[in-house]
Amino acid sequence: MTLKSVSVGKSAKVVRLNGEGAIRRRIMDMGITKGVEVYVRKVAPLGDPIEINVRGYELSIRAEDAKMIEVQ
């Protein structure tokens, strides 16, 4: 299951980050790492971007990036 498929108002735990190089590094720099709890606050009407709470702050990420984050 990926972060993109998590419903609004639900939490999930990051299990794995897919992707390579700069994209993976950028996701990790935003604070999304293995084991962190992520709460999905909002999804834009067309599905992109997705607003999440992670490590006590709000973050908007692209749907393409959310597809690379595996959660449980």
All heavy atoms as TSV, in Angstrom:
chain	resi	resn	atom	element	x	y	z
A	1	MET	N	N	0.852	-1.173	0.000
A	1	MET	CA	C	0.000	0.000	0.000
A	1	MET	C	C	0.901	1.241	0.000
A	1	MET	O	O	1.909	1.270	0.697
A	1	MET	CB	C	-0.880	-0.032	1.246
A	1	MET	CG	C	-1.870	1.077	1.336
A	1	MET	SD	S	-3.145	0.691	2.545
A	1	MET	CE	C	-2.937	2.026	3.674
A	2	THR	N	N	0.519	2.253	-0.755
A	2	THR	CA	C	1.320	3.468	-0.819
A	2	THR	C	C	0.608	4.614	-0.107
A	2	THR	O	O	-0.590	4.534	0.175
A	2	THR	CB	C	1.587	3.891	-2.279
A	2	THR	OG1	O	0.351	4.217	-2.900
A	2	THR	CG2	C	2.300	2.794	-3.048
A	3	LEU	N	N	1.339	5.681	0.157
A	3	LEU	CA	C	0.775	6.849	0.828
A	3	LEU	C	C	-0.350	7.463	0.000
A	3	LEU	O	O	-1.304	7.988	0.544
A	3	LEU	CB	C	1.870	7.877	1.094
A	3	LEU	CG	C	1.466	9.126	1.867
A	3	LEU	CD1	C	0.875	8.763	3.223
A	3	LEU	CD2	C	2.646	10.049	2.045
A	4	LYS	N	N	-0.269	7.365	-1.304
A	4	LYS	CA	C	-1.315	7.927	-2.162
A	4	LYS	C	C	-2.659	7.258	-1.926
A	4	LYS	O	O	-3.703	7.876	-2.051
A	4	LYS	CB	C	-0.924	7.799	-3.635
A	4	LYS	CG	C	-1.969	8.391	-4.556
A	4	LYS	CD	C	-1.426	8.682	-5.896
A	4	LYS	CE	C	-2.428	9.193	-6.896
A	4	LYS	NZ	N	-3.618	9.795	-6.433
A	5	SER	N	N	-2.664	5.993	-1.548
A	5	SER	CA	C	-3.915	5.254	-1.361
A	5	SER	C	C	-4.512	5.399	0.042
A	5	SER	O	O	-5.611	4.897	0.289
A	5	SER	CB	C	-3.699	3.776	-1.686
A	5	SER	OG	O	-2.750	3.215	-0.806
A	6	VAL	N	N	-3.842	6.090	0.954
A	6	VAL	CA	C	-4.364	6.296	2.303
A	6	VAL	C	C	-5.476	7.346	2.257
A	6	VAL	O	O	-5.329	8.395	1.634
A	6	VAL	CB	C	-3.241	6.743	3.276
A	6	VAL	CG1	C	-3.794	7.033	4.650
A	6	VAL	CG2	C	-2.158	5.681	3.353
A	7	SER	N	N	-6.586	7.063	2.910
A	7	SER	CA	C	-7.733	7.974	2.910
A	7	SER	C	C	-7.489	9.185	3.805
A	7	SER	O	O	-6.716	9.115	4.758
A	7	SER	CB	C	-8.974	7.240	3.421
A	7	SER	OG	O	-9.243	6.108	2.655
A	8	VAL	N	N	-8.212	10.259	3.516
A	8	VAL	CA	C	-8.129	11.476	4.323
A	8	VAL	C	C	-8.606	11.151	5.740
A	8	VAL	O	O	-9.593	10.453	5.939
A	8	VAL	CB	C	-9.006	12.586	3.710
A	8	VAL	CG1	C	-9.051	13.802	4.618
A	8	VAL	CG2	C	-8.488	12.967	2.344
A	9	GLY	N	N	-7.874	11.641	6.737
A	9	GLY	CA	C	-8.220	11.410	8.132
A	9	GLY	C	C	-7.610	10.148	8.718
A	9	GLY	O	O	-7.828	9.838	9.884
A	10	LYS	N	N	-6.842	9.423	7.949
A	10	LYS	CA	C	-6.210	8.182	8.424
A	10	LYS	C	C	-4.713	8.376	8.611
A	10	LYS	O	O	-4.097	9.220	7.981
A	10	LYS	CB	C	-6.430	7.050	7.415
A	10	LYS	CG	C	-7.865	6.750	7.105
A	10	LYS	CD	C	-8.504	6.013	8.231
A	10	LYS	CE	C	-9.945	5.676	7.819
A	10	LYS	NZ	N	-10.651	4.980	8.842
A	11	SER	N	N	-4.142	7.577	9.489
A	11	SER	CA	C	-2.700	7.581	9.728
A	11	SER	C	C	-2.091	6.305	9.179
A	11	SER	O	O	-2.771	5.286	9.063
A	11	SER	CB	C	-2.400	7.675	11.218
A	11	SER	OG	O	-2.787	8.917	11.723
A	12	ALA	N	N	-0.822	6.370	8.876
A	12	ALA	CA	C	-0.099	5.198	8.383
A	12	ALA	C	C	1.358	5.313	8.799
A	12	ALA	O	O	1.865	6.404	9.044
A	12	ALA	CB	C	-0.210	5.105	6.869
A	13	LYS	N	N	2.009	4.180	8.888
A	13	LYS	CA	C	3.421	4.127	9.257
A	13	LYS	C	C	4.240	3.819	8.005
A	13	LYS	O	O	3.913	2.898	7.256
A	13	LYS	CB	C	3.634	3.041	10.299
A	13	LYS	CG	C	5.034	2.958	10.829
A	13	LYS	CD	C	5.117	1.902	11.913
A	13	LYS	CE	C	6.529	1.793	12.435
A	13	LYS	NZ	N	6.620	0.741	13.458
A	14	VAL	N	N	5.295	4.588	7.774
A	14	VAL	CA	C	6.145	4.393	6.600
A	14	VAL	C	C	6.965	3.118	6.787
A	14	VAL	O	O	7.609	2.929	7.812
A	14	VAL	CB	C	7.084	5.603	6.384
A	14	VAL	CG1	C	8.026	5.356	5.217
A	14	VAL	CG2	C	6.278	6.875	6.156
A	15	VAL	N	N	6.901	2.242	5.777
A	15	VAL	CA	C	7.628	0.978	5.836
A	15	VAL	C	C	8.854	1.013	4.942
A	15	VAL	O	O	9.885	0.447	5.281
A	15	VAL	CB	C	6.740	-0.202	5.382
A	15	VAL	CG1	C	7.286	-1.503	5.903
A	15	VAL	CG2	C	5.313	-0.039	5.790
A	16	ARG	N	N	8.728	1.698	3.789
A	16	ARG	CA	C	9.822	1.686	2.826
A	16	ARG	C	C	9.696	2.862	1.861
A	16	ARG	O	O	8.597	3.289	1.541
A	16	ARG	CB	C	9.749	0.381	2.044
A	16	ARG	CG	C	10.885	0.145	1.122
A	16	ARG	CD	C	10.786	-1.233	0.552
A	16	ARG	NE	N	11.029	-1.116	-0.889
A	16	ARG	CZ	C	10.977	-2.112	-1.718
A	16	ARG	NH1	N	10.646	-3.305	-1.299
A	16	ARG	NH2	N	11.219	-1.930	-2.989
A	17	LEU	N	N	10.838	3.356	1.416
A	17	LEU	CA	C	10.871	4.406	0.400
A	17	LEU	C	C	11.406	3.814	-0.893
A	17	LEU	O	O	12.500	3.277	-0.922
A	17	LEU	CB	C	11.777	5.556	0.835
A	17	LEU	CG	C	11.361	6.340	2.060
A	17	LEU	CD1	C	12.429	7.361	2.409
A	17	LEU	CD2	C	10.039	7.018	1.839
A	18	ASN	N	N	10.620	3.925	-1.941
A	18	ASN	CA	C	11.075	3.494	-3.262
A	18	ASN	C	C	11.657	4.712	-3.967
A	18	ASN	O	O	11.563	5.827	-3.484
A	18	ASN	CB	C	9.919	2.905	-4.066
A	18	ASN	CG	C	9.370	1.656	-3.418
A	18	ASN	OD1	O	10.104	0.843	-2.900
A	18	ASN	ND2	N	8.068	1.518	-3.423
A	19	GLY	N	N	12.205	4.514	-5.122
A	19	GLY	CA	C	12.812	5.628	-5.845
A	19	GLY	C	C	14.318	5.602	-5.661
A	19	GLY	O	O	14.855	4.867	-4.842
A	20	GLU	N	N	14.980	6.432	-6.444
A	20	GLU	CA	C	16.440	6.442	-6.418
A	20	GLU	C	C	16.983	7.854	-6.392
A	20	GLU	O	O	16.314	8.807	-6.763
A	20	GLU	CB	C	16.980	5.740	-7.667
A	20	GLU	CG	C	16.568	4.303	-7.796
A	20	GLU	CD	C	17.032	3.687	-9.099
A	20	GLU	OE1	O	17.653	4.395	-9.907
A	20	GLU	OE2	O	16.769	2.493	-9.298
A	21	GLY	N	N	18.212	7.965	-5.962
A	21	GLY	CA	C	18.977	9.201	-6.054
A	21	GLY	C	C	18.329	10.423	-5.437
A	21	GLY	O	O	17.911	10.409	-4.283
A	22	ALA	N	N	18.235	11.483	-6.240
A	22	ALA	CA	C	17.788	12.785	-5.757
A	22	ALA	C	C	16.345	12.762	-5.254
A	22	ALA	O	O	16.020	13.427	-4.273
A	22	ALA	CB	C	17.938	13.826	-6.859
A	23	ILE	N	N	15.493	11.985	-5.896
A	23	ILE	CA	C	14.086	11.927	-5.473
A	23	ILE	C	C	13.975	11.310	-4.089
A	23	ILE	O	O	13.298	11.838	-3.209
A	23	ILE	CB	C	13.251	11.127	-6.496
A	23	ILE	CG1	C	13.242	11.854	-7.835
A	23	ILE	CG2	C	11.834	10.914	-5.990
A	23	ILE	CD1	C	12.634	11.056	-8.964
A	24	ARG	N	N	14.656	10.195	-3.884
A	24	ARG	CA	C	14.634	9.532	-2.576
A	24	ARG	C	C	15.230	10.438	-1.498
A	24	ARG	O	O	14.700	10.554	-0.399
A	24	ARG	CB	C	15.408	8.221	-2.659
A	24	ARG	CG	C	15.395	7.454	-1.378
A	24	ARG	CD	C	16.229	6.195	-1.513
A	24	ARG	NE	N	16.370	5.568	-0.235
A	24	ARG	CZ	C	15.981	4.339	0.039
A	24	ARG	NH1	N	15.425	3.612	-0.895
A	24	ARG	NH2	N	16.141	3.842	1.230
A	25	ARG	N	N	16.322	11.109	-1.813
A	25	ARG	CA	C	16.983	12.005	-0.871
A	25	ARG	C	C	16.053	13.170	-0.496
A	25	ARG	O	O	15.955	13.564	0.648
A	25	ARG	CB	C	18.291	12.515	-1.481
A	25	ARG	CG	C	19.004	13.597	-0.701
A	25	ARG	CD	C	19.097	13.371	0.774
A	25	ARG	NE	N	20.212	12.576	1.183
A	25	ARG	CZ	C	20.293	12.030	2.402
A	25	ARG	NH1	N	19.319	12.198	3.273
A	25	ARG	NH2	N	21.314	11.322	2.752
A	26	ARG	N	N	15.332	13.714	-1.481
A	26	ARG	CA	C	14.421	14.833	-1.226
A	26	ARG	C	C	13.291	14.413	-0.287
A	26	ARG	O	O	12.935	15.145	0.631
A	26	ARG	CB	C	13.837	15.348	-2.551
A	26	ARG	CG	C	13.026	16.607	-2.382
A	26	ARG	CD	C	12.744	17.264	-3.720
A	26	ARG	NE	N	12.185	16.364	-4.704
A	26	ARG	CZ	C	10.887	16.114	-4.860
A	26	ARG	NH1	N	10.009	16.718	-4.094
A	26	ARG	NH2	N	10.469	15.291	-5.797
A	27	ILE	N	N	12.744	13.213	-0.497
A	27	ILE	CA	C	11.685	12.702	0.377
A	27	ILE	C	C	12.212	12.540	1.802
A	27	ILE	O	O	11.556	12.922	2.771
A	27	ILE	CB	C	11.123	11.372	-0.166
A	27	ILE	CG1	C	10.355	11.631	-1.467
A	27	ILE	CG2	C	10.217	10.704	0.853
A	27	ILE	CD1	C	9.946	10.374	-2.208
A	28	MET	N	N	13.413	12.002	1.938
A	28	MET	CA	C	14.007	11.819	3.264
A	28	MET	C	C	14.304	13.164	3.926
A	28	MET	O	O	14.128	13.314	5.136
A	28	MET	CB	C	15.265	10.966	3.166
A	28	MET	CG	C	14.966	9.533	2.806
A	28	MET	SD	S	16.433	8.540	2.542
A	28	MET	CE	C	17.094	8.462	4.176
A	29	ASP	N	N	14.735	14.148	3.153
A	29	ASP	CA	C	15.018	15.475	3.701
A	29	ASP	C	C	13.762	16.159	4.231
A	29	ASP	O	O	13.838	17.014	5.110
A	29	ASP	CB	C	15.678	16.369	2.646
A	29	ASP	CG	C	17.117	15.978	2.370
A	29	ASP	OD1	O	17.697	15.222	3.181
A	29	ASP	OD2	O	17.664	16.424	1.335
A	30	MET	N	N	12.601	15.789	3.706
A	30	MET	CA	C	11.335	16.350	4.192
A	30	MET	C	C	10.906	15.707	5.512
A	30	MET	O	O	9.904	16.101	6.095
A	30	MET	CB	C	10.237	16.167	3.148
A	30	MET	CG	C	10.396	17.049	1.943
A	30	MET	SD	S	8.987	16.979	0.832
A	30	MET	CE	C	9.339	15.501	-0.109
A	31	GLY	N	N	11.635	14.711	5.984
A	31	GLY	CA	C	11.324	14.071	7.260
A	31	GLY	C	C	10.565	12.770	7.127
A	31	GLY	O	O	10.159	12.182	8.123
A	32	ILE	N	N	10.359	12.319	5.908
A	32	ILE	CA	C	9.641	11.063	5.695
A	32	ILE	C	C	10.664	9.946	5.602
A	32	ILE	O	O	11.323	9.768	4.579
A	32	ILE	CB	C	8.779	11.132	4.417
A	32	ILE	CG1	C	7.799	12.295	4.524
A	32	ILE	CG2	C	8.040	9.822	4.205
A	32	ILE	CD1	C	7.057	12.600	3.247
A	33	THR	N	N	10.824	9.229	6.704
A	33	THR	CA	C	11.785	8.129	6.769
A	33	THR	C	C	11.087	6.871	7.284
A	33	THR	O	O	9.955	6.937	7.779
A	33	THR	CB	C	12.957	8.483	7.708
A	33	THR	OG1	O	12.431	8.820	8.997
A	33	THR	CG2	C	13.768	9.652	7.167
A	34	LYS	N	N	11.758	5.756	7.188
A	34	LYS	CA	C	11.205	4.477	7.635
A	34	LYS	C	C	10.813	4.556	9.110
A	34	LYS	O	O	11.577	5.042	9.936
A	34	LYS	CB	C	12.236	3.374	7.415
A	34	LYS	CG	C	11.741	2.006	7.749
A	34	LYS	CD	C	12.791	0.963	7.440
A	34	LYS	CE	C	12.316	-0.397	7.870
A	34	LYS	NZ	N	13.311	-1.431	7.608
A	35	GLY	N	N	9.598	4.110	9.423
A	35	GLY	CA	C	9.134	4.048	10.804
A	35	GLY	C	C	8.367	5.265	11.288
A	35	GLY	O	O	7.775	5.221	12.354
A	36	VAL	N	N	8.337	6.349	10.525
A	36	VAL	CA	C	7.658	7.566	10.963
A	36	VAL	C	C	6.151	7.453	10.700
A	36	VAL	O	O	5.716	6.809	9.754
A	36	VAL	CB	C	8.259	8.825	10.279
A	36	VAL	CG1	C	7.841	8.919	8.834
A	36	VAL	CG2	C	7.873	10.077	11.012
A	37	GLU	N	N	5.353	8.044	11.586
A	37	GLU	CA	C	3.899	8.052	11.461
A	37	GLU	C	C	3.472	9.251	10.618
A	37	GLU	O	O	3.926	10.366	10.850
A	37	GLU	CB	C	3.269	8.145	12.858
A	37	GLU	CG	C	1.796	7.878	12.898
A	37	GLU	CD	C	1.447	6.403	12.804
A	37	GLU	OE1	O	2.313	5.554	13.076
A	37	GLU	OE2	O	0.306	6.113	12.451
A	38	VAL	N	N	2.591	9.014	9.650
A	38	VAL	CA	C	2.131	10.056	8.733
A	38	VAL	C	C	0.611	10.114	8.802
A	38	VAL	O	O	-0.056	9.080	8.751
A	38	VAL	CB	C	2.581	9.735	7.284
A	38	VAL	CG1	C	2.028	10.744	6.319
A	38	VAL	CG2	C	4.093	9.687	7.186
A	39	TYR	N	N	0.062	11.332	8.922
A	39	TYR	CA	C	-1.385	11.537	8.970
A	39	TYR	C	C	-1.809	12.322	7.728
A	39	TYR	O	O	-1.256	13.387	7.461
A	39	TYR	CB	C	-1.761	12.307	10.238
A	39	TYR	CG	C	-3.212	12.702	10.320
A	39	TYR	CD1	C	-4.186	11.762	10.635
A	39	TYR	CD2	C	-3.611	14.014	10.085
A	39	TYR	CE1	C	-5.521	12.117	10.713
A	39	TYR	CE2	C	-4.941	14.377	10.167
A	39	TYR	CZ	C	-5.893	13.422	10.473
A	39	TYR	OH	O	-7.217	13.781	10.550
A	40	VAL	N	N	-2.763	11.799	6.973
A	40	VAL	CA	C	-3.234	12.466	5.755
A	40	VAL	C	C	-4.328	13.457	6.138
A	40	VAL	O	O	-5.400	13.070	6.592
A	40	VAL	CB	C	-3.759	11.447	4.718
A	40	VAL	CG1	C	-4.266	12.164	3.477
A	40	VAL	CG2	C	-2.679	10.455	4.353
A	41	ARG	N	N	-4.044	14.759	5.965
A	41	ARG	CA	C	-4.999	15.816	6.326
A	41	ARG	C	C	-5.967	16.140	5.212
A	41	ARG	O	O	-7.165	16.235	5.445
A	41	ARG	CB	C	-4.239	17.096	6.671
A	41	ARG	CG	C	-3.520	17.019	7.990
A	41	ARG	CD	C	-3.217	18.378	8.510
A	41	ARG	NE	N	-4.419	19.193	8.366
A	41	ARG	CZ	C	-4.459	20.491	8.504
A	41	ARG	NH1	N	-3.389	21.144	8.786
A	41	ARG	NH2	N	-5.570	21.155	8.364
A	42	LYS	N	N	-5.463	16.366	4.016
A	42	LYS	CA	C	-6.301	16.773	2.886
A	42	LYS	C	C	-5.726	16.227	1.590
A	42	LYS	O	O	-4.532	15.976	1.496
A	42	LYS	CB	C	-6.321	18.297	2.728
A	42	LYS	CG	C	-6.899	19.095	3.826
A	42	LYS	CD	C	-6.877	20.568	3.417
A	42	LYS	CE	C	-6.758	21.479	4.598
A	42	LYS	NZ	N	-6.576	22.863	4.220
A	43	VAL	N	N	-6.612	16.123	0.606
A	43	VAL	CA	C	-6.188	15.817	-0.757
A	43	VAL	C	C	-6.877	16.845	-1.648
A	43	VAL	O	O	-8.074	17.095	-1.511
A	43	VAL	CB	C	-6.584	14.382	-1.181
A	43	VAL	CG1	C	-6.209	14.110	-2.620
A	43	VAL	CG2	C	-5.921	13.363	-0.261
A	44	ALA	N	N	-6.129	17.443	-2.547
A	44	ALA	CA	C	-6.687	18.440	-3.454
A	44	ALA	C	C	-7.782	17.804	-4.318
A	44	ALA	O	O	-7.771	16.589	-4.530
A	44	ALA	CB	C	-5.582	19.016	-4.333
A	45	PRO	N	N	-8.723	18.605	-4.817
A	45	PRO	CA	C	-9.836	18.065	-5.608
A	45	PRO	C	C	-9.415	17.168	-6.780
A	45	PRO	O	O	-10.080	16.182	-7.069
A	45	PRO	CB	C	-10.549	19.304	-6.129
A	45	PRO	CG	C	-10.251	20.352	-5.102
A	45	PRO	CD	C	-8.854	20.046	-4.624
A	46	LEU	N	N	-8.325	17.478	-7.430
A	46	LEU	CA	C	-7.871	16.642	-8.539
A	46	LEU	C	C	-6.860	15.579	-8.106
A	46	LEU	O	O	-6.275	14.894	-8.933
A	46	LEU	CB	C	-7.276	17.518	-9.649
A	46	LEU	CG	C	-8.266	18.481	-10.305
A	46	LEU	CD1	C	-7.572	19.362	-11.324
A	46	LEU	CD2	C	-9.419	17.726	-10.942
A	47	GLY	N	N	-6.634	15.463	-6.791
A	47	GLY	CA	C	-5.768	14.416	-6.261
A	47	GLY	C	C	-4.303	14.787	-6.114
A	47	GLY	O	O	-3.495	13.970	-5.689
A	48	ASP	N	N	-3.932	16.001	-6.464
A	48	ASP	CA	C	-2.533	16.411	-6.380
A	48	ASP	C	C	-2.470	17.876	-6.005
A	48	ASP	O	O	-3.070	18.694	-6.710
A	48	ASP	CB	C	-1.864	16.178	-7.736
A	48	ASP	CG	C	-0.354	16.255	-7.690
A	48	ASP	OD1	O	0.208	16.174	-6.584
A	48	ASP	OD2	O	0.266	16.378	-8.761
A	49	PRO	N	N	-1.852	18.299	-4.945
A	49	PRO	CA	C	-1.005	17.570	-3.994
A	49	PRO	C	C	-1.804	16.964	-2.833
A	49	PRO	O	O	-3.005	17.161	-2.712
A	49	PRO	CB	C	-0.075	18.661	-3.475
A	49	PRO	CG	C	-0.906	19.894	-3.496
A	49	PRO	CD	C	-1.797	19.737	-4.714
A	50	ILE	N	N	-1.072	16.280	-1.977
A	50	ILE	CA	C	-1.622	15.658	-0.782
A	50	ILE	C	C	-0.999	16.363	0.420
A	50	ILE	O	O	0.219	16.505	0.483
A	50	ILE	CB	C	-1.291	14.156	-0.749
A	50	ILE	CG1	C	-1.894	13.467	-1.970
A	50	ILE	CG2	C	-1.757	13.520	0.544
A	50	ILE	CD1	C	-1.427	12.054	-2.185
A	51	GLU	N	N	-1.828	16.804	1.361
A	51	GLU	CA	C	-1.319	17.476	2.555
A	51	GLU	C	C	-1.267	16.475	3.702
A	51	GLU	O	O	-2.260	15.816	4.002
A	51	GLU	CB	C	-2.212	18.652	2.934
A	51	GLU	CG	C	-1.646	19.485	4.062
A	51	GLU	CD	C	-2.485	20.704	4.347
A	51	GLU	OE1	O	-2.743	21.485	3.409
A	51	GLU	OE2	O	-2.882	20.863	5.519
A	52	ILE	N	N	-0.097	16.358	4.320
A	52	ILE	CA	C	0.101	15.398	5.407
A	52	ILE	C	C	0.713	16.085	6.621
A	52	ILE	O	O	1.273	17.171	6.509
A	52	ILE	CB	C	1.011	14.231	4.961
A	52	ILE	CG1	C	2.398	14.733	4.555
A	52	ILE	CG2	C	0.366	13.444	3.841
A	52	ILE	CD1	C	3.391	13.621	4.255
A	53	ASN	N	N	0.560	15.454	7.771
A	53	ASN	CA	C	1.267	15.854	8.988
A	53	ASN	C	C	2.335	14.800	9.237
A	53	ASN	O	O	2.037	13.608	9.278
A	53	ASN	CB	C	0.337	15.888	10.198
A	53	ASN	CG	C	-0.407	17.182	10.322
A	53	ASN	OD1	O	-0.343	18.029	9.452
A	53	ASN	ND2	N	-1.138	17.322	11.408
A	54	VAL	N	N	3.558	15.268	9.406
A	54	VAL	CA	C	4.669	14.366	9.673
A	54	VAL	C	C	5.622	15.060	10.637
A	54	VAL	O	O	5.963	16.227	10.435
A	54	VAL	CB	C	5.373	13.923	8.367
A	54	VAL	CG1	C	5.939	15.078	7.607
A	54	VAL	CG2	C	6.441	12.899	8.631
A	55	ARG	N	N	5.984	14.378	11.709
A	55	ARG	CA	C	6.919	14.918	12.709
A	55	ARG	C	C	6.505	16.285	13.247
A	55	ARG	O	O	7.334	17.151	13.493
A	55	ARG	CB	C	8.325	14.990	12.143
A	55	ARG	CG	C	8.891	13.643	11.761
A	55	ARG	CD	C	10.317	13.772	11.290
A	55	ARG	NE	N	10.785	12.522	10.753
A	55	ARG	CZ	C	11.524	11.644	11.443
A	55	ARG	NH1	N	11.870	11.882	12.679
A	55	ARG	NH2	N	11.911	10.517	10.865
A	56	GLY	N	N	5.195	16.507	13.381
A	56	GLY	CA	C	4.708	17.741	13.994
A	56	GLY	C	C	4.584	18.930	13.059
A	56	GLY	O	O	4.311	20.033	13.511
A	57	TYR	N	N	4.754	18.755	11.765
A	57	TYR	CA	C	4.546	19.874	10.847
A	57	TYR	C	C	3.745	19.413	9.629
A	57	TYR	O	O	3.622	18.230	9.354
A	57	TYR	CB	C	5.863	20.523	10.427
A	57	TYR	CG	C	6.768	19.692	9.560
A	57	TYR	CD1	C	6.733	19.813	8.183
A	57	TYR	CD2	C	7.669	18.796	10.117
A	57	TYR	CE1	C	7.569	19.055	7.379
A	57	TYR	CE2	C	8.507	18.037	9.318
A	57	TYR	CZ	C	8.456	18.175	7.953
A	57	TYR	OH	O	9.274	17.424	7.160
A	58	GLU	N	N	3.159	20.397	8.935
A	58	GLU	CA	C	2.347	20.112	7.759
A	58	GLU	C	C	3.214	20.151	6.511
A	58	GLU	O	O	4.081	21.000	6.385
A	58	GLU	CB	C	1.216	21.129	7.643
A	58	GLU	CG	C	0.257	21.054	8.797
A	58	GLU	CD	C	-0.779	22.160	8.780
A	58	GLU	OE1	O	-0.796	22.965	7.831
A	58	GLU	OE2	O	-1.567	22.205	9.722
A	59	LEU	N	N	2.938	19.242	5.609
A	59	LEU	CA	C	3.742	19.110	4.405
A	59	LEU	C	C	2.824	18.747	3.246
A	59	LEU	O	O	1.931	17.921	3.388
A	59	LEU	CB	C	4.766	17.992	4.631
A	59	LEU	CG	C	5.654	17.567	3.487
A	59	LEU	CD1	C	6.610	18.705	3.119
A	59	LEU	CD2	C	6.436	16.336	3.864
A	60	SER	N	N	3.014	19.386	2.110
A	60	SER	CA	C	2.289	19.032	0.889
A	60	SER	C	C	3.255	18.330	-0.052
A	60	SER	O	O	4.337	18.840	-0.324
A	60	SER	CB	C	1.734	20.285	0.206
A	60	SER	OG	O	0.732	20.848	0.991
A	61	ILE	N	N	2.850	17.159	-0.517
A	61	ILE	CA	C	3.701	16.417	-1.444
A	61	ILE	C	C	2.923	16.075	-2.707
A	61	ILE	O	O	1.692	15.979	-2.686
A	61	ILE	CB	C	4.284	15.138	-0.813
A	61	ILE	CG1	C	3.182	14.174	-0.397
A	61	ILE	CG2	C	5.169	15.459	0.359
A	61	ILE	CD1	C	3.709	12.827	0.010
A	62	ARG	N	N	3.640	15.900	-3.781
A	62	ARG	CA	C	3.019	15.537	-5.049
A	62	ARG	C	C	2.534	14.090	-4.995
A	62	ARG	O	O	3.101	13.254	-4.289
A	62	ARG	CB	C	4.029	15.676	-6.186
A	62	ARG	CG	C	4.558	17.062	-6.333
A	62	ARG	CD	C	5.531	17.189	-7.467
A	62	ARG	NE	N	6.455	16.062	-7.520
A	62	ARG	CZ	C	7.418	15.937	-8.409
A	62	ARG	NH1	N	7.594	16.846	-9.322
A	62	ARG	NH2	N	8.221	14.895	-8.389
A	63	ALA	N	N	1.509	13.814	-5.775
A	63	ALA	CA	C	0.959	12.457	-5.832
A	63	ALA	C	C	2.004	11.468	-6.348
A	63	ALA	O	O	2.074	10.331	-5.886
A	63	ALA	CB	C	-0.276	12.435	-6.710
A	64	GLU	N	N	2.837	11.910	-7.281
A	64	GLU	CA	C	3.895	11.035	-7.804
A	64	GLU	C	C	4.875	10.628	-6.704
A	64	GLU	O	O	5.333	9.491	-6.657
A	64	GLU	CB	C	4.655	11.730	-8.940
A	64	GLU	CG	C	3.908	11.755	-10.242
A	64	GLU	CD	C	3.621	10.362	-10.796
A	64	GLU	OE1	O	4.556	9.530	-10.834
A	64	GLU	OE2	O	2.469	10.113	-11.152
A	65	ASP	N	N	5.204	11.556	-5.807
A	65	ASP	CA	C	6.099	11.252	-4.690
A	65	ASP	C	C	5.400	10.339	-3.692
A	65	ASP	O	O	6.016	9.441	-3.117
A	65	ASP	CB	C	6.572	12.513	-4.001
A	65	ASP	CG	C	7.472	13.363	-4.879
A	65	ASP	OD1	O	8.011	12.822	-5.876
A	65	ASP	OD2	O	7.638	14.559	-4.581
A	66	ALA	N	N	4.106	10.540	-3.480
A	66	ALA	CA	C	3.336	9.714	-2.538
A	66	ALA	C	C	3.277	8.260	-2.997
A	66	ALA	O	O	3.217	7.341	-2.175
A	66	ALA	CB	C	1.942	10.280	-2.364
A	67	LYS	N	N	3.324	8.043	-4.301
A	67	LYS	CA	C	3.316	6.669	-4.839
A	67	LYS	C	C	4.602	5.923	-4.505
A	67	LYS	O	O	4.639	4.696	-4.524
A	67	LYS	CB	C	3.144	6.696	-6.354
A	67	LYS	CG	C	1.753	7.071	-6.804
A	67	LYS	CD	C	1.698	7.064	-8.322
A	67	LYS	CE	C	0.371	7.562	-8.816
A	67	LYS	NZ	N	0.346	7.683	-10.292
A	68	MET	N	N	5.674	6.636	-4.192
A	68	MET	CA	C	6.967	6.006	-3.889
A	68	MET	C	C	7.117	5.651	-2.416
A	68	MET	O	O	8.107	5.037	-2.027
A	68	MET	CB	C	8.099	6.957	-4.283
A	68	MET	CG	C	8.200	7.216	-5.738
A	68	MET	SD	S	9.598	8.259	-6.055
A	68	MET	CE	C	9.115	8.963	-7.606
A	69	ILE	N	N	6.149	6.046	-1.589
A	69	ILE	CA	C	6.234	5.819	-0.149
A	69	ILE	C	C	5.305	4.671	0.236
A	69	ILE	O	O	4.086	4.811	0.172
A	69	ILE	CB	C	5.861	7.104	0.620
A	69	ILE	CG1	C	6.771	8.269	0.185
A	69	ILE	CG2	C	5.941	6.874	2.123
A	69	ILE	CD1	C	6.290	9.624	0.639
A	70	GLU	N	N	5.884	3.556	0.627
A	70	GLU	CA	C	5.092	2.400	1.044
A	70	GLU	C	C	4.762	2.520	2.529
A	70	GLU	O	O	5.631	2.828	3.336
A	70	GLU	CB	C	5.856	1.091	0.793
A	70	GLU	CG	C	5.947	0.737	-0.658
A	70	GLU	CD	C	6.583	-0.621	-0.873
A	70	GLU	OE1	O	6.485	-1.490	0.010
A	70	GLU	OE2	O	7.197	-0.784	-1.934
A	71	VAL	N	N	3.489	2.287	2.859
A	71	VAL	CA	C	3.021	2.412	4.242
A	71	VAL	C	C	2.254	1.164	4.650
A	71	VAL	O	O	1.874	0.343	3.831
A	71	VAL	CB	C	2.125	3.669	4.410
A	71	VAL	CG1	C	2.900	4.934	4.163
A	71	VAL	CG2	C	0.909	3.607	3.529
A	72	GLN	N	N	1.974	1.078	5.947
A	72	GLN	CA	C	1.128	-0.009	6.461
A	72	GLN	C	C	0.154	0.544	7.449
A	72	GLN	O	O	0.358	1.542	8.073
A	72	GLN	CB	C	1.959	-1.124	7.056
A	72	GLN	CG	C	2.221	-1.003	8.522
A	72	GLN	CD	C	3.085	-2.118	9.041
A	72	GLN	OE1	O	4.117	-2.392	8.471
A	72	GLN	NE2	N	2.697	-2.736	10.104
